[in-house]
C-alpha cells in the first residue's frame, strides 16, 4: 500500500475495510503524523475490530433478500387468486 498521501501539505486521512487471512474484518485508518513545527514525520495507523458489525450487516442483507423474494411470491399468488 502506498503512503503517497503523506507527502502532501494537506492533512489527509485514508480509511479502508480490510480482512485478515481468517476472514476477520477490521477498519484500517491511516493519517499523517505532524510534528510540532507542522512537518509530516510519519503515519498514525489505527485498526478497529468491525467483524461483529460486518456480520450483522450481512445477516440483515440476507434477511432483506429473503423477504423481498417472499413478497414477490406472495404478490404473484394474490394476483393469480384474484381472477376468480
VEXLO-446353 format. One record per residue: x, y, z of N, C-alpha, C, O, CB in turn. Coordinates in Angstrom, 1 decimal. Glycine has a CB too. Example, Ala and Ser with C-alpha at 12.3 -4.5 7.8 and 13.67 -1.06 7.14 Angstrom:
+--------+--------+--------+--------+--------+--------+--------+--------+--------+--------+--------+--------+--------+--------+--------+
!   n_xx !   n_yy !   n_zz !  ca_xx !  ca_yy !  ca_zz !   c_xx !   c_yy !   c_zz !   o_xx !   o_yy !   o_zz !  cb_xx !  cb_yy !  cb_zz !
+--------+--------+--------+--------+--------+--------+--------+--------+--------+--------+--------+--------+--------+--------+--------+
!   13.2 !   -5.7 !    7.8 !   12.3 !   -4.5 !    7.8 !   13.2 !   -3.3 !    7.8 !   14.2 !   -3.3 !    8.5 !   11.3 !   -4.5 !    9.0 !
!   12.8 !   -2.2 !    7.1 !   13.7 !   -1.1 !    7.1 !   12.9 !    0.0 !    7.9 !   13.4 !    1.1 !    8.0 !   14.1 !   -0.6 !    5.7 !
+--------+--------+--------+--------+--------+--------+--------+--------+--------+--------+--------+--------+--------+--------+--------+
% end
This chain:
+--------+--------+--------+--------+--------+--------+--------+--------+--------+--------+--------+--------+--------+--------+--------+
!   n_xx !   n_yy !   n_zz !  ca_xx !  ca_yy !  ca_zz !   c_xx !   c_yy !   c_zz !   o_xx !   o_yy !   o_zz !  cb_xx !  cb_yy !  cb_zz !
+--------+--------+--------+--------+--------+--------+--------+--------+--------+--------+--------+--------+--------+--------+--------+
!    0.8 !   -1.2 !    0.0 !    0.0 !    0.0 !    0.0 !    0.9 !    1.2 !    0.0 !    1.8 !    1.3 !    0.8 !   -1.0 !    0.0 !    1.2 !
!    0.6 !    2.1 !   -0.9 !    1.4 !    3.4 !   -1.0 !    0.9 !    4.4 !    0.0 !   -0.3 !    4.6 !    0.2 !    1.3 !    3.9 !   -2.4 !
!    1.9 !    5.1 !    0.6 !    1.5 !    6.1 !    1.6 !    1.9 !    7.5 !    1.0 !    2.3 !    8.4 !    1.6 !    2.3 !    6.0 !    2.9 !
!    1.6 !    7.6 !   -0.3 !    2.0 !    8.8 !   -1.1 !    1.2 !   10.0 !   -0.6 !    1.6 !   11.2 !   -0.8 !    1.7 !    8.7 !   -2.5 !
!    0.1 !    9.8 !    0.1 !   -0.7 !   10.9 !    0.6 !    0.0 !   11.7 !    1.8 !   -0.4 !   12.8 !    2.1 !   -2.1 !   10.4 !    1.1 !
!    1.1 !   11.0 !    2.3 !    1.8 !   11.7 !    3.4 !    2.7 !   12.8 !    2.9 !    3.1 !   13.7 !    3.7 !    2.7 !   10.6 !    4.1 !
!    3.0 !   12.8 !    1.6 !    3.9 !   13.8 !    1.1 !    3.2 !   15.2 !    0.8 !    3.8 !   16.2 !    0.6 !    4.5 !   13.4 !   -0.2 !
!    1.9 !   15.1 !    0.9 !    1.1 !   16.3 !    0.7 !    1.2 !   17.2 !    1.9 !    1.4 !   16.8 !    3.0 !   -0.4 !   16.0 !    0.4 !
!    1.0 !   18.6 !    1.7 !    1.0 !   19.5 !    2.8 !   -0.4 !   19.5 !    3.5 !   -0.5 !   20.0 !    4.6 !    1.3 !   20.9 !    2.3 !
!   -1.4 !   19.0 !    2.8 !   -2.7 !   18.9 !    3.4 !   -2.8 !   17.7 !    4.3 !   -2.1 !   16.7 !    4.1 !   -3.8 !   18.9 !    2.4 !
!   -3.6 !   17.8 !    5.3 !   -3.8 !   16.7 !    6.2 !   -4.9 !   15.8 !    5.6 !   -6.1 !   16.1 !    5.5 !   -4.3 !   17.1 !    7.7 !
!   -4.5 !   14.6 !    5.2 !   -5.4 !   13.6 !    4.5 !   -5.5 !   12.4 !    5.4 !   -4.6 !   12.1 !    6.2 !   -4.9 !   13.3 !    3.1 !
!   -6.7 !   11.8 !    5.3 !   -6.9 !   10.6 !    6.1 !   -7.4 !    9.5 !    5.1 !   -8.2 !    9.8 !    4.2 !   -8.0 !   10.9 !    7.2 !
!   -6.9 !    8.3 !    5.3 !   -7.3 !    7.2 !    4.5 !   -8.0 !    6.1 !    5.4 !   -7.5 !    5.8 !    6.4 !   -6.1 !    6.5 !    3.7 !
!   -9.1 !    5.6 !    5.0 !   -9.8 !    4.6 !    5.7 !  -10.3 !    3.5 !    4.8 !  -10.8 !    3.7 !    3.8 !  -11.0 !    5.2 !    6.5 !
!   -9.9 !    2.2 !    5.2 !  -10.3 !    1.1 !    4.4 !  -10.9 !    0.0 !    5.3 !  -10.6 !    0.0 !    6.5 !   -9.0 !    0.5 !    3.7 !
!  -11.7 !   -0.9 !    4.8 !  -12.1 !   -2.1 !    5.5 !  -11.3 !   -3.2 !    4.9 !  -11.2 !   -3.5 !    3.7 !  -13.7 !   -2.4 !    5.3 !
!  -10.6 !   -3.9 !    5.8 !   -9.7 !   -5.0 !    5.4 !  -10.0 !   -6.3 !    6.2 !  -10.7 !   -6.2 !    7.2 !   -8.2 !   -4.6 !    5.7 !
!   -9.6 !   -7.4 !    5.6 !   -9.9 !   -8.7 !    6.1 !   -8.6 !   -9.5 !    6.3 !   -7.8 !   -9.5 !    5.4 !  -10.9 !   -9.5 !    5.2 !
!   -8.5 !  -10.2 !    7.4 !   -7.3 !  -11.0 !    7.6 !   -7.4 !  -12.3 !    7.0 !   -8.5 !  -12.6 !    6.4 !   -7.0 !  -11.1 !    9.1 !
!   -6.4 !  -13.2 !    7.1 !   -6.4 !  -14.5 !    6.4 !   -7.5 !  -15.4 !    6.9 !   -8.0 !  -16.3 !    6.2 !   -5.1 !  -15.1 !    6.6 !
!   -8.0 !  -15.2 !    8.2 !   -9.1 !  -16.0 !    8.7 !  -10.5 !  -15.4 !    8.4 !  -11.5 !  -16.0 !    8.8 !   -8.9 !  -16.1 !   10.2 !
!  -10.5 !  -14.3 !    7.7 !  -11.8 !  -13.7 !    7.4 !  -12.3 !  -12.7 !    8.3 !  -13.5 !  -12.2 !    8.2 !  -12.8 !  -14.8 !    7.2 !
!  -11.6 !  -12.3 !    9.3 !  -12.0 !  -11.3 !   10.3 !  -11.8 !   -9.9 !    9.8 !  -10.8 !   -9.6 !    9.1 !  -11.1 !  -11.5 !   11.6 !
!  -12.8 !   -9.0 !   10.0 !  -12.9 !   -7.7 !    9.4 !  -12.4 !   -6.6 !   10.4 !  -12.6 !   -6.7 !   11.6 !  -14.3 !   -7.3 !    9.0 !
!  -11.6 !   -5.6 !    9.8 !  -11.1 !   -4.5 !   10.6 !  -11.3 !   -3.2 !    9.8 !  -11.3 !   -3.3 !    8.5 !   -9.6 !   -4.7 !   10.9 !
!  -11.4 !   -2.1 !   10.5 !  -11.3 !   -0.8 !    9.8 !   -9.9 !   -0.4 !   10.0 !   -9.4 !   -0.3 !   11.1 !  -12.4 !    0.2 !   10.5 !
!   -9.2 !    0.0 !    8.9 !   -7.9 !    0.5 !    8.9 !   -7.9 !    2.0 !    8.6 !   -8.3 !    2.4 !    7.5 !   -7.0 !   -0.3 !    7.9 !
!   -7.4 !    2.8 !    9.5 !   -7.3 !    4.2 !    9.3 !   -5.9 !    4.6 !    9.3 !   -5.1 !    4.2 !   10.2 !   -8.1 !    5.0 !   10.4 !
!   -5.5 !    5.4 !    8.3 !   -4.1 !    5.9 !    8.2 !   -4.2 !    7.4 !    8.1 !   -4.9 !    7.9 !    7.2 !   -3.3 !    5.2 !    7.0 !
!   -3.4 !    8.1 !    8.9 !   -3.4 !    9.6 !    8.7 !   -2.0 !   10.0 !    9.0 !   -1.2 !    9.4 !    9.7 !   -4.4 !   10.3 !    9.7 !
!   -1.6 !   11.2 !    8.4 !   -0.2 !   11.7 !    8.6 !    0.0 !   12.1 !   10.1 !   -0.9 !   12.6 !   10.8 !    0.0 !   12.9 !    7.7 !
!    1.2 !   11.9 !   10.6 !    1.7 !   12.3 !   11.9 !    2.4 !   13.6 !   11.7 !    3.4 !   13.7 !   10.9 !    2.5 !   11.3 !   12.6 !
!    2.0 !   14.7 !   12.3 !    2.6 !   16.0 !   12.2 !    3.4 !   16.3 !   13.4 !    2.9 !   16.1 !   14.5 !    1.5 !   17.1 !   11.9 !
!    4.6 !   16.9 !   13.2 !    5.4 !   17.4 !   14.3 !    4.9 !   18.7 !   14.8 !    4.0 !   19.3 !   14.2 !    6.9 !   17.5 !   13.9 !
!    5.5 !   19.2 !   15.9 !    5.0 !   20.5 !   16.5 !    5.4 !   21.6 !   15.5 !    4.7 !   22.7 !   15.6 !    5.7 !   20.7 !   17.8 !
!    6.3 !   21.5 !   14.6 !    6.6 !   22.5 !   13.7 !    5.9 !   22.3 !   12.3 !    6.3 !   22.8 !   11.3 !    8.1 !   22.6 !   13.4 !
!    4.8 !   21.5 !   12.4 !    3.9 !   21.3 !   11.3 !    4.5 !   20.5 !   10.1 !    4.1 !   20.8 !    8.9 !    3.3 !   22.6 !   10.8 !
!    5.5 !   19.7 !   10.4 !    6.0 !   18.8 !    9.3 !    5.5 !   17.4 !    9.4 !    5.3 !   16.9 !   10.6 !    7.6 !   18.8 !    9.4 !
!    5.2 !   16.8 !    8.3 !    4.7 !   15.4 !    8.3 !    5.9 !   14.5 !    8.6 !    6.9 !   14.5 !    7.8 !    4.0 !   15.1 !    7.0 !
!    5.9 !   13.7 !    9.6 !    7.0 !   12.9 !   10.0 !    6.6 !   11.4 !   10.3 !    7.2 !   10.8 !   11.1 !    7.6 !   13.5 !   11.3 !
!    5.6 !   11.0 !    9.5 !    5.2 !    9.6 !    9.7 !    3.7 !    9.4 !    9.5 !    3.0 !   10.3 !    9.0 !    5.7 !    9.0 !   11.0 !
!    3.2 !    8.3 !   10.0 !    1.8 !    8.0 !    9.9 !    1.3 !    7.4 !   11.2 !    2.0 !    6.7 !   12.0 !    1.6 !    7.0 !    8.8 !
!    0.0 !    7.7 !   11.5 !   -0.7 !    7.1 !   12.6 !   -1.6 !    6.0 !   12.0 !   -2.4 !    6.4 !   11.1 !   -1.5 !    8.2 !   13.5 !
!   -1.5 !    4.8 !   12.5 !   -2.3 !    3.7 !   11.9 !   -3.1 !    3.1 !   13.0 !   -2.6 !    2.8 !   14.1 !   -1.3 !    2.6 !   11.3 !
!   -4.4 !    3.0 !   12.8 !   -5.4 !    2.5 !   13.7 !   -6.2 !    1.4 !   13.1 !   -6.7 !    1.5 !   12.0 !   -6.3 !    3.6 !   14.2 !
!   -6.2 !    0.2 !   13.8 !   -7.0 !   -0.9 !   13.4 !   -8.1 !   -1.0 !   14.4 !   -7.9 !   -1.1 !   15.6 !   -6.2 !   -2.2 !   13.3 !
!   -9.4 !   -1.1 !   13.9 !  -10.5 !   -1.3 !   14.8 !  -11.3 !   -2.5 !   14.3 !  -11.5 !   -2.8 !   13.1 !  -11.5 !    0.0 !   14.8 !
!  -11.7 !   -3.4 !   15.3 !  -12.4 !   -4.6 !   15.0 !  -13.8 !   -4.2 !   14.6 !  -14.6 !   -3.7 !   15.4 !  -12.3 !   -5.5 !   16.2 !
!  -14.2 !   -4.5 !   13.4 !  -15.6 !   -4.3 !   12.9 !  -16.2 !   -5.6 !   12.5 !  -17.2 !   -5.6 !   11.8 !  -15.6 !   -3.3 !   11.8 !
!  -15.7 !   -6.7 !   12.9 !  -16.2 !   -8.0 !   12.5 !  -17.7 !   -8.2 !   12.9 !  -18.4 !   -8.7 !   12.0 !  -15.3 !   -9.1 !   13.1 !
!  -18.0 !   -7.9 !   14.1 !  -19.4 !   -8.1 !   14.5 !  -20.4 !   -7.3 !   13.7 !  -21.4 !   -7.7 !   13.2 !  -19.6 !   -7.8 !   16.0 !
!  -20.0 !   -6.0 !   13.4 !  -20.8 !   -5.1 !   12.6 !  -21.0 !   -5.7 !   11.2 !  -22.0 !   -5.6 !   10.6 !  -20.2 !   -3.7 !   12.6 !
!  -19.9 !   -6.2 !   10.6 !  -19.9 !   -6.7 !    9.2 !  -20.8 !   -7.9 !    9.2 !  -21.6 !   -8.1 !    8.2 !  -18.5 !   -7.0 !    8.7 !
!  -20.7 !   -8.8 !   10.2 !  -21.5 !  -10.0 !   10.2 !  -23.0 !   -9.6 !   10.4 !  -23.9 !  -10.2 !    9.7 !  -21.1 !  -10.9 !   11.4 !
!  -23.3 !   -8.7 !   11.2 !  -24.7 !   -8.2 !   11.4 !  -25.2 !   -7.6 !   10.1 !  -26.4 !   -7.9 !    9.7 !  -24.8 !   -7.2 !   12.6 !
!  -24.4 !   -6.8 !    9.4 !  -24.8 !   -6.2 !    8.2 !  -25.1 !   -7.3 !    7.1 !  -26.1 !   -7.2 !    6.4 !  -23.7 !   -5.3 !    7.7 !
!  -24.3 !   -8.3 !    7.1 !  -24.5 !   -9.4 !    6.2 !  -25.8 !  -10.2 !    6.5 !  -26.6 !  -10.6 !    5.6 !  -23.3 !  -10.4 !    6.2 !
!  -26.1 !  -10.4 !    7.8 !  -27.4 !  -11.1 !    8.2 !  -28.6 !  -10.2 !    7.7 !  -29.6 !  -10.8 !    7.3 !  -27.4 !  -11.3 !    9.7 !
!  -28.5 !   -8.9 !    7.9 !  -29.6 !   -8.0 !    7.5 !  -29.8 !   -8.1 !    6.0 !  -30.9 !   -8.2 !    5.5 !  -29.3 !   -6.6 !    8.0 !
!  -28.7 !   -8.1 !    5.2 !  -28.7 !   -8.1 !    3.8 !  -29.4 !   -9.4 !    3.3 !  -30.3 !   -9.4 !    2.5 !  -27.3 !   -8.0 !    3.2 !
!  -29.0 !  -10.5 !    3.9 !  -29.6 !  -11.8 !    3.6 !  -31.1 !  -11.9 !    3.9 !  -31.9 !  -12.4 !    3.2 !  -28.9 !  -13.0 !    4.3 !
!  -31.5 !  -11.3 !    5.1 !  -32.8 !  -11.2 !    5.5 !  -33.7 !  -10.4 !    4.6 !  -34.8 !  -10.8 !    4.2 !  -32.9 !  -10.7 !    6.9 !
!  -33.1 !   -9.3 !    4.1 !  -33.9 !   -8.4 !    3.2 !  -34.1 !   -9.2 !    1.9 !  -35.2 !   -9.1 !    1.3 !  -33.1 !   -7.1 !    2.9 !
!  -33.1 !   -9.9 !    1.4 !  -33.2 !  -10.6 !    0.1 !  -34.3 !  -11.7 !    0.3 !  -35.1 !  -11.9 !   -0.6 !  -31.9 !  -11.3 !   -0.3 !
!  -34.3 !  -12.4 !    1.4 !  -35.3 !  -13.4 !    1.7 !  -36.7 !  -12.8 !    1.7 !  -37.6 !  -13.4 !    1.1 !  -35.0 !  -14.1 !    3.1 !
!  -36.9 !  -11.7 !    2.4 !  -38.2 !  -11.1 !    2.5 !  -38.7 !  -10.5 !    1.1 !  -39.8 !  -10.6 !    0.8 !  -38.2 !   -9.9 !    3.5 !
!  -37.7 !  -10.0 !    0.4 !  -38.1 !   -9.5 !   -1.0 !  -38.6 !  -10.6 !   -1.9 !  -39.6 !  -10.5 !   -2.6 !  -36.9 !   -8.8 !   -1.7 !
!  -37.9 !  -11.8 !   -1.8 !  -38.4 !  -12.9 !   -2.6 !  -39.7 !  -13.4 !   -2.1 !  -40.6 !  -13.8 !   -2.9 !  -37.3 !  -14.1 !   -2.5 !
!  -39.9 !  -13.5 !   -0.8 !  -41.3 !  -13.9 !   -0.3 !  -42.3 !  -12.9 !   -0.7 !  -43.5 !  -13.4 !   -1.0 !  -41.2 !  -14.0 !    1.2 !
!  -42.1 !  -11.6 !   -0.7 !  -43.0 !  -10.6 !   -1.1 !  -43.4 !  -10.8 !   -2.6 !  -44.5 !  -10.7 !   -3.0 !  -42.5 !   -9.2 !   -0.9 !
!  -42.4 !  -11.1 !   -3.5 !  -42.6 !  -11.4 !   -4.9 !  -43.5 !  -12.6 !   -5.0 !  -44.5 !  -12.6 !   -5.8 !  -41.3 !  -11.6 !   -5.6 !
!  -43.2 !  -13.7 !   -4.3 !  -44.0 !  -14.9 !   -4.4 !  -45.5 !  -14.6 !   -3.9 !  -46.4 !  -15.1 !   -4.5 !  -43.4 !  -16.0 !   -3.5 !
!  -45.6 !  -13.9 !   -2.8 !  -46.9 !  -13.6 !   -2.3 !  -47.7 !  -12.7 !   -3.3 !  -48.9 !  -12.9 !   -3.5 !  -46.8 !  -12.9 !   -0.9 !
!  -47.1 !  -11.7 !   -3.9 !  -47.7 !  -10.8 !   -4.9 !  -48.2 !  -11.7 !   -6.0 !  -49.3 !  -11.4 !   -6.5 !  -46.8 !   -9.7 !   -5.3 !
!  -47.4 !  -12.6 !   -6.5 !  -47.8 !  -13.4 !   -7.6 !  -49.0 !  -14.3 !   -7.2 !  -49.9 !  -14.5 !   -8.0 !  -46.6 !  -14.3 !   -8.1 !
!  -49.0 !  -14.9 !   -6.1 !  -50.0 !  -15.7 !   -5.6 !  -51.3 !  -14.9 !   -5.5 !  -52.4 !  -15.4 !   -5.9 !  -49.7 !  -16.3 !   -4.2 !
!  -51.3 !  -13.7 !   -4.9 !  -52.5 !  -12.9 !   -4.8 !  -53.0 !  -12.5 !   -6.2 !  -54.3 !  -12.5 !   -6.4 !  -52.2 !  -11.6 !   -4.0 !
!  -52.2 !  -12.2 !   -7.1 !  -52.6 !  -11.9 !   -8.5 !  -53.4 !  -13.0 !   -9.1 !  -54.4 !  -12.8 !   -9.8 !  -51.4 !  -11.5 !   -9.3 !
!  -52.8 !  -14.3 !   -9.0 !  -53.5 !  -15.4 !   -9.6 !  -54.8 !  -15.7 !   -8.9 !  -55.8 !  -16.1 !   -9.6 !  -52.6 !  -16.6 !   -9.5 !
!  -54.9 !  -15.5 !   -7.6 !  -56.1 !  -15.9 !   -6.9 !  -57.2 !  -14.8 !   -7.0 !  -58.4 !  -15.1 !   -6.8 !  -55.8 !  -16.1 !   -5.4 !
!  -56.9 !  -13.6 !   -7.4 !  -57.9 !  -12.6 !   -7.6 !  -58.7 !  -12.7 !   -8.9 !  -59.6 !  -11.9 !   -9.1 !  -57.2 !  -11.2 !   -7.5 !
!  -58.3 !  -13.6 !   -9.7 !  -59.0 !  -13.7 !  -11.0 !  -60.3 !  -14.5 !  -10.9 !  -61.1 !  -14.6 !  -11.9 !  -58.1 !  -14.4 !  -12.0 !
!  -60.6 !  -15.1 !   -9.8 !  -61.9 !  -15.9 !   -9.6 !  -63.1 !  -15.0 !   -9.5 !  -64.2 !  -15.6 !   -9.4 !  -61.8 !  -16.7 !   -8.4 !
+--------+--------+--------+--------+--------+--------+--------+--------+--------+--------+--------+--------+--------+--------+--------+
% end
